[in-house]
Amino acid sequence: MAHRALVIAMLPAIGLRVLAVLGFPPAILFYGDSFAFLKEELTPGTARPSGYSLLLALLRPAHSLTLVTVLQHLLVLGLAVALYALLRRRGLPGWGAALLVTPLLYDEFMILLEHMIMADAVFVVLVAAAMALIVWRVTPATAAVGGVLLGLAGITRTVGLPLLILTAAYLLIRRYGWRPLVALLVAGAIPLGAYATWMKVEKGKFGLTEADGNFLWSRTMSFADCAVIKPPERLAVLCPDMPVEQRPYPPHWLWESFSPLLKVPGTANRNQLAGEFARQAILAQPGAYLGAVVTDLGQLLRWERTGVDEKTPYKLPAAERPISESVRGVAEAYEAGPAATRVVEPYAGWLRAYQRFGYVPFPLLTLALVGTLAAALVRRRWDALLPGLAALALVASPPFLAAFDVRYVIPAIPLICLAAGLTLAKGDRAAPAAEREAVKVA
C-alpha cells in the first residue's frame, strides 16, 4: 500500500474525533461567542466578523449542531490529507509526510476547536489550504482561489487579513509575474469588499468589526498609567482605576462590569475612543507596551497547556454545562431542541484522559517554527518561508493587538508542519513563472 503510513496515522485520529462526537453531543458551546454566531438574524458582527455565522446559516436548515461539528472534524482531516499529498509530491517519503501531519491530527486542542461552535477550525482550514495551494503551484487560477480563501479567512477572523498582504508580497518578491498577483488581490478583495459593503449598509461605515479599538485598549490595561499618558478629558473616562499589579488579564476589561469601557455610550463611539486612548497609551509608554507583549509571548515557553487545577474554558467538561436563560433560546432554535452539551461516558472520560497529554508543547512548537525559518533561509527553500512567516504572524500578532490566548496559537500548527516539510523536501521547487517564461523565450 503506497500510503500505508498515512492510513496508520489517520485511523486513531478518526477514532479520537468519534470519541468527541459520541462523548460530547451535540457540540461544545463557548461562553457568549458561540451564541453570537448562532443568532438567526444575520448582521455584521460587532466584536468579530460574521463569516462563520454565514456558514452556520447555510447549515441551519438541518437543525443539527452535530452536523456542524462533524463537518469541522472532516475539514481538518481533509486538510491533513492534502498537506500529506503536497509533501509527498515534493519528494518526502510516506512515513516522513505522515509524521509531519501528526500534530494536526492528534493535538487535543485542535480536536477541541473542531468540536466547538467557534470559527477557529474553519479559519485553520481556510488559511492552511490557501498557503498549500500557493506553494503547490503558482498560476493565475491557483492564486485566485488562494485569494478567495484568504479573503474568507479575513471575514472569519480579522487576524487573517495580514496573510493576504504577506502572500502578495511573496508573489511580488519571487517574481511570479503580474497575473497571479492581480488574481490573488482581486479575488481576495471580493469577500472582503462584499462584507465591508454589508457593514456599510447595516451600520453606516465600511469595515469588518467595530471592536478593533476596544481590543487594543484592553491590551493597554496591562500597563496604562494615566499620570503618564495625560489623556484629554473625553478619553479620561477610560483610565483604569486599580493598580497595575491588581489588574486582570486584558480580555476581562472588555466584558466585566468593572470595566470603564462600558461607561462609554454607543458601540461605534466606544470603539473610536478606545482606539484613540490605546494609541496615546502606546506612544506615551512604548517600553511598557513592548514589555506586556514580551510577557505574553513568554507563555510560549510554558510546557503544559493548562495546569491540573487551573480554571480554563479549554478543558473538556466533566458534567453537563447548563445554558444561560438569556441565550438558551438562540442555541435551541438552531438545534430545534435541547442544545446543552451532554457528557456521555465512557467516551467523554476517554477523551478527557487523552487531553491531559495529547498535545505538542508550545516550547517544541516554537522551536520547530524558529528552526524551520532558519533552515529555510540557509537551504534557500523560499516556498517554505510563506507558511513559516504566516505561522509567525498568527502566533506573534495577538499579544500586540489584544492578548495571548492558547486558542490563537493553534492555527499555526498546520502551517509549521507544511513549512517544515517543504524545508526538508528534496531538490528545488519549480522556478517562478517569470523565470520559466524567460527560459522559453530564450
C-alpha positions as CSV (number, residue, x, y, z in Angstrom):
1,M,0.0,0.0,0.0
2,A,1.6,3.3,-1.2
3,H,0.1,5.4,1.6
4,R,0.2,2.9,4.5
5,A,1.8,5.4,6.9
6,L,-1.0,7.9,6.3
7,V,-3.7,5.2,6.9
8,I,-2.0,4.1,10.1
9,A,-1.8,7.8,11.2
10,M,-5.4,8.6,10.2
11,L,-7.3,5.7,11.9
12,P,-6.5,6.6,15.5
13,A,-7.1,10.3,14.7
14,I,-10.5,9.5,13.3
15,G,-11.2,7.5,16.5
16,L,-10.4,10.5,18.7
17,R,-12.9,12.5,16.8
18,V,-15.5,9.8,17.0
19,L,-15.0,10.0,20.8
20,A,-15.7,13.7,20.7
21,V,-18.9,13.3,18.7
22,L,-20.1,10.4,21.0
23,G,-18.9,11.9,24.2
24,F,-19.9,15.5,24.0
25,P,-23.1,15.8,21.9
26,P,-24.3,17.8,20.1
27,A,-21.4,20.3,20.4
28,I,-19.3,22.3,22.9
29,L,-20.5,25.9,23.3
30,F,-18.0,28.6,24.3
31,Y,-19.2,31.4,26.5
32,G,-21.1,34.1,24.6
33,D,-19.1,33.7,21.4
34,S,-21.0,30.5,20.2
35,F,-24.4,32.1,20.8
36,A,-23.4,35.2,18.9
37,F,-22.5,33.0,15.9
38,L,-25.8,31.1,16.2
39,K,-28.1,34.0,16.1
40,E,-30.9,33.6,13.5
41,E,-30.7,37.3,12.5
42,L,-27.6,37.8,10.3
43,T,-25.8,41.1,10.9
44,P,-22.2,42.1,10.6
45,G,-20.5,41.3,13.9
46,T,-19.7,44.0,16.4
47,A,-16.8,42.2,18.2
48,R,-15.8,39.8,15.5
49,P,-16.6,39.3,11.7
50,S,-19.6,37.2,10.8
51,G,-18.1,35.0,8.2
52,Y,-18.5,31.9,10.4
53,S,-22.1,32.9,11.1
54,L,-22.7,32.8,7.3
55,L,-21.6,29.2,7.2
56,L,-23.8,28.3,10.2
57,A,-26.7,30.0,8.4
58,L,-26.1,27.7,5.3
59,L,-26.3,24.7,7.6
60,R,-29.3,26.0,9.7
61,P,-32.0,24.1,7.7
62,A,-30.6,20.8,9.0
63,H,-31.1,22.0,12.6
64,S,-28.1,20.0,13.8
65,L,-25.1,21.2,15.8
66,T,-23.7,17.7,15.4
67,L,-23.6,18.3,11.6
68,V,-21.6,21.4,12.2
69,T,-19.0,19.7,14.4
70,V,-18.8,16.6,12.2
71,L,-18.2,18.9,9.2
72,Q,-15.4,20.7,11.1
73,H,-13.8,17.4,12.0
74,L,-13.9,16.3,8.4
75,L,-12.4,19.5,7.1
76,V,-9.4,19.2,9.4
77,L,-8.9,15.6,8.5
78,G,-9.2,16.5,4.8
79,L,-6.6,19.3,5.4
80,A,-4.2,16.7,6.8
81,V,-4.6,14.5,3.8
82,A,-4.0,17.5,1.4
83,L,-0.8,18.5,3.2
84,Y,0.4,14.9,3.2
85,A,-0.2,14.8,-0.6
86,L,1.7,18.0,-1.2
87,L,4.7,16.9,0.8
88,R,4.7,13.5,-1.0
89,R,4.6,15.4,-4.3
90,R,7.7,17.3,-3.1
91,G,9.6,14.1,-2.6
92,L,9.2,13.2,1.1
93,P,8.7,9.5,1.9
94,G,5.3,8.4,3.0
95,W,6.4,7.9,6.6
96,G,8.0,11.4,6.7
97,A,5.0,13.2,5.3
98,A,2.7,11.3,7.6
99,L,4.8,12.1,10.6
100,L,4.8,15.8,9.8
101,V,0.9,16.0,9.7
102,T,0.5,14.1,13.0
103,P,0.5,17.3,15.1
104,L,-2.5,18.4,13.1
105,L,-4.2,15.0,13.5
106,Y,-3.5,14.4,17.2
107,D,-3.3,17.8,19.0
108,E,-6.1,17.7,21.7
109,F,-6.7,21.4,21.3
110,M,-7.3,21.1,17.6
111,I,-9.9,18.3,18.3
112,L,-11.5,20.6,20.9
113,L,-11.8,23.5,18.5
114,E,-13.2,21.3,15.8
115,H,-15.9,20.2,18.3
116,M,-16.7,23.8,19.4
117,I,-19.2,26.1,17.8
118,M,-16.4,28.6,17.1
119,A,-14.8,30.0,14.0
120,D,-11.3,28.6,14.7
121,A,-11.4,25.3,13.0
122,V,-12.8,26.8,9.8
123,F,-10.2,29.6,9.9
124,V,-7.4,27.0,10.3
125,V,-8.6,25.1,7.2
126,L,-9.0,28.3,5.1
127,V,-5.6,29.7,5.9
128,A,-3.7,26.4,5.6
129,A,-5.5,25.4,2.3
130,A,-4.6,28.8,0.8
131,M,-1.0,28.5,1.7
132,A,-0.8,24.9,0.4
133,L,-2.4,25.9,-2.9
134,I,0.0,28.8,-3.4
135,V,3.2,26.8,-2.7
136,W,1.9,23.8,-4.7
137,R,1.8,25.7,-8.0
138,V,1.5,29.4,-8.8
139,T,-0.8,30.2,-11.7
140,P,-3.5,32.9,-12.0
141,A,-6.1,30.2,-11.2
142,T,-4.4,28.9,-8.0
143,A,-3.6,32.5,-6.9
144,A,-7.3,33.5,-7.4
145,V,-8.5,30.5,-5.4
146,G,-5.9,31.2,-2.7
147,G,-7.0,34.8,-2.6
148,V,-10.7,33.9,-2.1
149,L,-9.7,31.5,0.7
150,L,-7.6,34.2,2.4
151,G,-10.4,36.8,1.9
152,L,-12.9,34.3,3.5
153,A,-10.4,33.8,6.3
154,G,-10.3,37.6,6.8
155,I,-14.1,37.8,7.3
156,T,-13.9,34.8,9.7
157,R,-11.1,36.2,11.9
158,T,-9.5,39.6,11.2
159,V,-6.1,38.2,12.1
160,G,-6.2,36.6,8.7
161,L,-6.1,40.0,6.9
162,P,-2.3,40.4,7.0
163,L,-1.8,37.0,5.5
164,L,-3.3,38.2,2.2
165,I,-0.7,41.0,2.2
166,L,2.0,38.6,3.1
167,T,1.1,36.3,0.2
168,A,1.0,39.2,-2.2
169,A,4.5,40.2,-1.1
170,Y,5.7,36.7,-1.6
171,L,4.4,36.6,-5.2
172,L,5.9,40.0,-5.8
173,I,9.4,39.3,-4.4
174,R,9.5,35.9,-6.0
175,R,8.6,37.5,-9.4
176,Y,5.8,35.2,-10.4
177,G,4.5,37.8,-12.8
178,W,1.7,40.3,-12.5
179,R,-1.2,38.0,-13.5
180,P,-1.0,35.7,-10.3
181,L,-0.5,38.8,-8.2
182,V,-3.5,40.6,-9.6
183,A,-5.6,37.5,-9.4
184,L,-4.7,37.0,-5.8
185,L,-5.5,40.6,-4.8
186,V,-8.7,40.9,-6.8
187,A,-10.1,37.5,-5.6
188,G,-9.2,38.3,-2.0
189,A,-10.9,41.7,-2.3
190,I,-14.2,40.1,-3.3
191,P,-15.3,38.6,0.0
192,L,-13.6,41.4,2.0
193,G,-15.3,44.1,-0.1
194,A,-18.7,42.4,-0.1
195,Y,-18.5,42.1,3.7
196,A,-17.3,45.7,4.2
197,T,-20.2,46.9,2.0
198,W,-22.7,44.9,4.0
199,M,-21.2,46.6,7.1
200,K,-21.7,50.0,5.4
201,V,-25.4,49.2,4.6
202,E,-26.2,47.9,8.1
203,K,-24.0,50.1,10.3
204,G,-23.2,53.2,8.2
205,K,-19.4,52.6,7.8
206,F,-17.1,50.4,5.9
207,G,-15.1,47.9,8.0
208,L,-15.1,44.3,9.3
209,T,-15.7,44.9,13.0
210,E,-16.5,47.6,15.5
211,A,-14.1,46.4,18.2
212,D,-10.5,46.7,17.0
213,G,-10.1,49.8,19.2
214,N,-11.7,48.0,22.1
215,F,-9.3,45.1,21.9
216,L,-6.2,47.4,21.6
217,W,-7.4,49.4,24.6
218,S,-7.8,46.2,26.6
219,R,-4.2,45.4,25.7
220,T,-3.0,48.7,27.3
221,M,-4.8,47.9,30.5
222,S,-1.7,45.8,31.4
223,F,0.4,48.9,31.8
224,A,-1.6,52.1,31.2
225,D,-0.8,54.9,33.6
226,C,-2.9,58.0,33.1
227,A,-0.5,60.1,35.1
228,V,2.0,59.4,32.3
229,I,-0.4,59.4,29.3
230,K,-2.3,62.5,30.4
231,P,-5.3,61.8,28.1
232,P,-7.7,64.6,27.3
233,E,-10.9,64.8,29.3
234,R,-13.0,63.0,26.7
235,L,-10.7,60.0,27.0
236,A,-10.0,60.1,30.7
237,V,-13.2,58.1,31.5
238,L,-11.2,55.1,30.0
239,C,-8.5,55.3,32.6
240,P,-8.3,52.2,34.8
241,D,-9.0,52.8,38.5
242,M,-6.9,50.0,40.0
243,P,-3.1,49.5,40.4
244,V,-1.3,47.7,37.6
245,E,-0.3,44.7,39.8
246,Q,-4.0,44.1,40.6
247,R,-5.4,44.4,37.1
248,P,-6.9,41.3,35.5
249,Y,-5.9,39.9,32.1
250,P,-6.8,42.1,29.1
251,P,-9.9,40.2,27.9
252,H,-11.7,40.8,31.2
253,W,-11.7,44.5,30.5
254,L,-13.9,44.0,27.5
255,W,-16.8,42.3,29.2
256,E,-16.7,42.6,33.0
257,S,-18.9,45.1,34.9
258,F,-15.9,46.9,36.4
259,S,-14.6,48.0,33.0
260,P,-14.7,51.8,32.3
261,L,-15.2,50.9,28.7
262,L,-18.8,50.0,29.4
263,K,-19.4,53.6,30.7
264,V,-19.0,54.9,27.1
265,P,-22.3,55.1,25.3
266,G,-22.6,53.9,21.7
267,T,-20.8,50.9,20.1
268,A,-19.1,52.9,17.3
269,N,-18.2,55.8,19.7
270,R,-16.8,53.4,22.3
271,N,-14.6,51.7,19.7
272,Q,-13.3,55.0,18.4
273,L,-12.5,56.5,21.8
274,A,-10.9,53.2,23.0
275,G,-8.7,53.2,19.9
276,E,-7.6,56.8,20.5
277,F,-6.8,56.1,24.1
278,A,-4.8,52.9,23.2
279,R,-2.7,54.7,20.6
280,Q,-1.9,57.5,23.1
281,A,-1.0,55.0,25.8
282,I,1.3,53.1,23.5
283,L,3.1,56.3,22.3
284,A,3.4,57.5,25.9
285,Q,4.6,54.2,27.3
286,P,6.2,52.2,24.4
287,G,8.6,50.3,26.7
288,A,5.7,49.2,28.9
289,Y,3.7,48.2,25.9
290,L,6.6,46.0,24.5
291,G,7.1,44.6,28.0
292,A,3.5,43.5,28.1
293,V,3.8,41.9,24.7
294,V,7.0,40.1,25.6
295,T,5.4,38.8,28.9
296,D,2.5,37.4,26.9
297,L,4.8,35.7,24.3
298,G,6.7,34.2,27.2
299,Q,3.8,31.9,27.7
300,L,5.0,30.1,24.6
301,L,7.8,28.7,26.8
302,R,5.3,27.1,29.1
303,W,5.4,23.3,28.7
304,E,1.9,22.4,29.9
305,R,-1.1,23.9,28.1
306,T,-3.0,24.2,31.3
307,G,-2.3,23.3,34.9
308,V,-4.1,20.4,36.7
309,D,-6.1,22.8,38.9
310,E,-6.2,25.7,36.5
311,K,-9.7,27.0,35.7
312,T,-10.0,27.3,31.9
313,P,-12.8,27.0,29.4
314,Y,-10.5,24.8,27.3
315,K,-10.9,21.7,29.4
316,L,-13.4,19.1,28.2
317,P,-16.4,19.2,30.6
318,A,-16.9,16.5,33.2
319,A,-20.6,17.3,33.6
320,E,-23.3,18.8,31.5
321,R,-23.0,22.6,31.1
322,P,-26.3,24.3,31.5
323,I,-27.0,27.2,29.1
324,S,-27.9,30.6,30.5
325,E,-31.5,31.5,30.1
326,S,-30.6,34.7,28.2
327,V,-29.1,32.7,25.3
328,R,-30.6,29.3,25.6
329,G,-33.3,30.1,23.1
330,V,-30.7,31.0,20.4
331,A,-29.0,27.6,20.6
332,E,-32.2,25.7,20.9
333,A,-33.7,27.5,17.9
334,Y,-30.7,26.4,15.8
335,E,-30.8,22.8,17.1
336,A,-34.7,22.6,17.1
337,G,-34.4,21.0,20.6
338,P,-32.1,20.8,23.6
339,A,-28.7,22.2,22.8
340,A,-26.7,22.0,26.1
341,T,-23.5,19.9,25.9
342,R,-24.2,16.5,27.2
343,V,-21.4,14.3,28.7
344,V,-21.7,10.7,27.7
345,E,-19.5,8.2,29.5
346,P,-17.2,6.3,28.9
347,Y,-16.4,8.1,25.7
348,A,-16.1,11.5,27.3
349,G,-13.8,10.2,30.0
350,W,-11.5,8.6,27.5
351,L,-11.1,11.8,25.6
352,R,-10.6,13.8,28.8
353,A,-7.8,11.4,29.7
354,Y,-6.2,11.9,26.3
355,Q,-6.5,15.7,26.7
356,R,-4.0,15.6,29.6
357,F,-1.1,14.5,27.4
358,G,-2.2,14.6,23.7
359,Y,-0.6,17.9,22.6
360,V,2.5,19.5,21.2
361,P,4.1,21.5,24.0
362,F,4.5,25.1,22.9
363,P,8.3,25.2,23.5
364,L,8.7,22.4,20.9
365,L,6.3,24.2,18.6
366,T,8.2,27.4,18.9
367,L,11.5,25.7,18.4
368,A,10.1,24.0,15.3
369,L,9.0,27.3,13.9
370,V,12.2,29.2,14.5
371,G,14.3,26.2,13.4
372,T,12.2,25.8,10.2
373,L,12.6,29.5,9.3
374,A,16.3,29.4,9.9
375,A,16.8,26.2,7.9
376,A,14.6,27.6,5.0
377,L,16.9,30.6,4.8
378,V,20.0,28.5,4.9
379,R,18.8,26.0,2.3
380,R,17.0,28.7,0.2
381,R,13.7,26.9,0.4
382,W,11.8,30.1,-0.3
383,D,8.4,28.4,-0.7
384,A,8.8,27.2,2.9
385,L,9.1,30.8,4.1
386,L,5.5,31.6,3.1
387,P,3.7,29.2,5.5
388,G,6.5,29.8,8.1
389,L,6.1,33.5,8.1
390,A,2.3,33.1,8.1
391,A,2.6,30.9,11.2
392,L,4.9,33.5,12.9
393,A,2.3,36.3,12.1
394,L,-0.5,34.3,13.6
395,V,1.4,33.5,16.8
396,A,3.0,36.9,17.4
397,S,0.3,39.4,16.4
398,P,-2.4,38.7,19.1
399,P,-0.2,39.9,22.0
400,F,0.4,43.2,20.1
401,L,-3.3,43.7,19.3
402,A,-5.2,42.2,22.2
403,A,-3.6,39.4,24.4
404,F,-2.1,36.0,24.2
405,D,-4.5,33.1,24.2
406,V,-3.8,29.4,23.7
407,R,-6.5,29.3,21.1
408,Y,-4.7,31.8,18.9
409,V,-1.6,29.6,18.6
410,I,-3.3,26.5,17.2
411,P,-3.8,27.8,13.6
412,A,-0.1,27.9,13.3
413,I,0.3,24.1,13.7
414,P,-0.6,23.1,10.1
415,L,1.5,26.0,8.7
416,I,4.5,24.9,10.7
417,C,4.1,21.3,9.6
418,L,3.9,22.5,5.9
419,A,6.9,24.8,6.3
420,A,9.0,22.1,7.9
421,G,8.1,19.6,5.2
422,L,8.9,22.0,2.4
423,T,12.3,22.8,4.1
424,L,13.1,19.1,4.2
425,A,11.9,18.3,0.7
426,K,14.3,17.0,-2.0
427,G,15.6,19.3,-4.7
428,D,14.4,22.8,-5.7
429,R,10.8,23.6,-6.3
430,A,9.8,24.8,-9.8
431,A,11.1,28.2,-10.8
432,P,8.8,31.2,-10.7
433,A,6.6,31.7,-13.7
434,A,8.5,34.7,-14.9
435,E,11.7,32.7,-15.0
436,R,10.1,29.9,-16.9
437,E,8.8,32.3,-19.5
438,A,12.2,33.8,-19.9
439,V,13.7,30.3,-20.5
440,K,11.0,29.6,-23.1
441,V,11.7,32.8,-25.0
442,A,15.5,32.2,-24.9
